[in-house]
Amino acid sequence: MENNMESDDEILIKGRKYDYSLPKFRYINIVLAFIFLDGIVSMVLWLCGGDSDYFIDSIASYDLKHSTFDLALLACVKVIVIAPTVTYLEYVTLKQINHPEMTHLRKTSGFLHFVMITLSLLAISFSVVKGGLILYALMHEGTYQHMHPTYNALLISAVVFSLIEFILAVLGFYSMRRLKKIRILHLYNDDGVEVDKDGKPVQKNVDLIRLMSLAKPELPLILFATFCLFVTSGSQMLAPLFFGKVVDSAKKGMDELNRTVLTLFIIYVFGAVFSLARSWLFTLAGQRVVARLRKRLFLSIIKQDVAFFDTNRTGELCNRLSSDTQVLQNAVTVNISMLSRYLLQMIGSLILMFTLNAKLTGVLLAVVPIVSICAVQYGMFMKKLSKQFQDRLGEAGTEAEESLSSIRTVRTFSAENKACDIYNKYIDKSYNVGKKLAAAGGIFEGGVGILVSGAITLVLWYGGKLVHENYADPTKGITPGILTAFLLYTLQVAMAFALMSSLYGDFMRAVGASIRVFDLLDKKPEVYCENGERLVDFDGCIEYKNVDFTYPSRPETQVVKNVNLTVEPGQMVALVGPSGGGKSTLVNLLERFYDPDSGSIYLGGVNLKDLDPKWFRQCMSMVSQEPTLFACSIKDNIAYGKNATLDEIIAVAKEANAHEFISTFEDGYDTLVGERGVRLSGGQKQRVAIARALIMDPKILLLDEATSALDAESEHLVQEAIDRAMKGRTIIVIAHRLSTVRDASKVVVIDKGQIVEVGTHDELLCANGVYKKLVLRQLTAGNIVEKLINDDNGNNDDDDAPLVDI
Ligand SMILES: Nc1ncnc2c1ncn2[C@@H]1O[C@H](COP(=O)(O)OP(=O)(O)OP(=O)(O)O)[C@@H](O)[C@H]1O
């Protein structure tokens, strides 16, 4: 059976990296949960049962039948000894599974088992013997005093927990053997990204520890801030003590009162100064974390494959960058600061309260487990809701971004209301989730509030009773000053506890929001890589060999089918064919925006996949139909791909017929072009884009000729610039003009993803095939078909008529 499993693993992991993890719900965690629960319950029951005097007496004059601290101690010993033993046992067993040849591990695990069973046997024997003796004393010794009810509960819990732990220790043999079966296999691809059996990336779970790790570089800052926090919390914890002293010193005279009040004031000032530093440093750390996170996230997004952007909308990605990271900023810094502050405040206050009166402290602690269980449930709920909320918000952001960036189209169709309706729909969806978030927050905080106020009322009542006893007999009970101090501490603890619970909700909300952020950070692009071969004497030769391709976002349609095409250095190849045939896709594959499903593309005889993408992208420039300019100056747009001097920029602008119109602008090359170049005309934009391509001095020029008619003058200028740019380069042009195909070394007709005809313009016209039909269909309107076909030299005035734009 075990051998079978191993061979299954081997099949699964063939050629891939792998490791294992263990499920959270497993033997060791159950044992640890019981041991820690035992520890907490025992300590609380012990603390609830007596006052400080009793604790000291019961330790100093230990008696098996009367003292109970031994049971609390036993629970602590179990936490200290059995918990590490069982953890180590699991570690050794796992090592044994991975290295069966290490036979000595078997002995170690046997010994650890023995220790566990012996310790739990001793624990159960001790508690049963103690319980038996107490029972015997109760029945037979008339002088035996009944124990406090909480001590009876402590004894019962010690027996029950020890019994459970003994059973678990015995079951350990069986459970450890199951580790091999229950472990979870994780596979990784070459980039180290976890994938499933089919090779698809696995969505990772995000936890608080991962969230916290974001703030690792800020550790020194956070540590210093934490130091300030300690001082602030210390001063806050001392304050109630002095409040109590002020109450009691009023009896002793003005000198004592003045001194105490002055000390209290100094404590407050001291605390305020450190509180200032604490708040400043934590916020600074938060700002740093979020700035770094945004940079990392943007880098990760911008390096993604082009295919990624086919399925992810820009607005949503921008939302991750802004709003999700903001939620994380608070979680990893300010919230940590607050959490540690409240935690410290709570622990410190509890210790001080314990020294003031242990019994009263015990009453307060009884509420803790109930609130903790509620908080965990609430946190999980908040995490889910928060993710939903961020997703809805992301969708709304995407809609807004799309409408605003296409404002001209919106205005043309008077679609403002429609855009608003769509946006409102998404905002309503987010609001609906937001309503649930608000209700959940309110109910939880209210619930915690009720529990905490109940505990405070109980403490107040019991404290009042003790003060009453003190009035009757000053050796008993507590003074009003101690009760004042105790109550202030109680309020501090209650406040800290309530705020900590709501912080837990915030953390879970941050975990929810961070799921997408970590997804993006973990996602490694398939195509993007920064190393590879760089060809020294690249001549511009391009070769497509048996290329098949399907867009990942539309897997059901194969767009390129078995394409074989060679473009010799210096040749101009014109791609023509019906719209949607796959011309642009072939150019996309050459830029390695996508990788072919099968077959390969070669540059200078080397597979594109083996070349450095940075290098080959510098070797080719693309001028598209509708060039996208950036919202910066003309100069910066031209020099986008290369750090160029102004002289170089002017030289290429002249070559691209752009210098003249740029010179007419008041700011010349510093003129800002607006978002996507809206402040330039279509022809001007194209000429700037040609200059931007030329500055790279590319070996290969990829052209997508404009189909939209520019006015005659600017069309002439653009065409002239393109003609000039083509000289001395390898060109692939998605052709729409007769003049272009006429001059092409080779015309390639592409239909439904396949090359259907190849030849020169004249050869293809003679062949009477698809190309001729395309030409005829396009040019009949101009009534020049006859002229074109009969004109051997091809010199006619209608050369610039659009050719194939179906
Ligand atoms: N990013 C994409 N995701 C999915 N499908 C796409 C994508 N881009 C293009 N397509 C599809 O691939 C097919 C080929 O498109 P392509 O743009 O290569 O055609 P084309 O010949 O250049 O057309 P045109 O001359 O109209 O520009 C079309 O059916 C198109 O719908």
The ligand as an ORCA input file, in Angstrom:
! r2SCAN-3c Opt
* xyz 0 1
  N      -6.351     39.636    -27.031
  C      -7.185     38.812    -27.667
  N      -7.846     37.863    -26.972
  C      -8.676     37.008    -27.607
  N      -8.894     37.010    -28.926
  C      -8.267     37.936    -29.684
  C      -7.375     38.877    -29.085
  N      -6.893     39.679    -30.058
  C      -7.463     39.238    -31.213
  N      -8.280     38.204    -30.989
  C      -9.020     37.432    -31.980
  O      -8.076     36.829    -32.844
  C      -8.534     36.855    -34.178
  C      -7.455     37.516    -35.050
  O      -7.324     38.849    -34.673
  P      -6.232     39.805    -35.315
  O      -6.300     41.082    -34.587
  O      -4.934     39.102    -35.381
  O      -6.830     39.967    -36.796
  P      -6.350     40.961    -37.935
  O      -6.212     40.117    -39.134
  O      -5.156     41.717    -37.503
  O      -7.626     41.893    -38.031
  P      -7.691     43.467    -38.455
  O      -7.211     43.568    -39.830
  O      -9.145     43.763    -38.329
  O      -6.858     44.208    -37.463
  C      -9.833     37.620    -34.166
  O     -10.886     36.670    -34.235
  C      -9.884     38.324    -32.846
  O     -11.180     38.392    -32.361
*
